[in-house]
Amino acid sequence: MTDDIVKEVEGSKGRYVMKTPDGEAELTISILSPKLVIADHTMVPQALEGQGLALKLVTHLIEDARTEGFQIVPLCPYVNAQRRKHPDWADVFQT
């Protein structure tokens, strides 16, 4: 398995994806503007659960938000739960 995360964007929709022989883990996003992105949904196939892939996807989103200067609206329950666990991420979440 690879930890390579790819960001794919088409118009106002996008995703962070990790492709493995056992399937794809993804975090989907909606781009409202260059300064505001919604984290819509995180999905990890059952065969890949318990490997920390969802957290790696969220961490990549956080890093991109800091690098690219956008805020995140955490509609995804998983992203929102991780936001609460990581107060050091508060700078990138819209309040």
Secondary structure, DSSP 8 states (H G I E B T S, - for coil): -----EEEEETTEEEEEEEETTEEEEEEEEEEETTEEEEEEEE--GGGTTSSHHHHHHHHHHHHHHHHT-EEEE-SHHHHHHHHH-GGGGGGB--
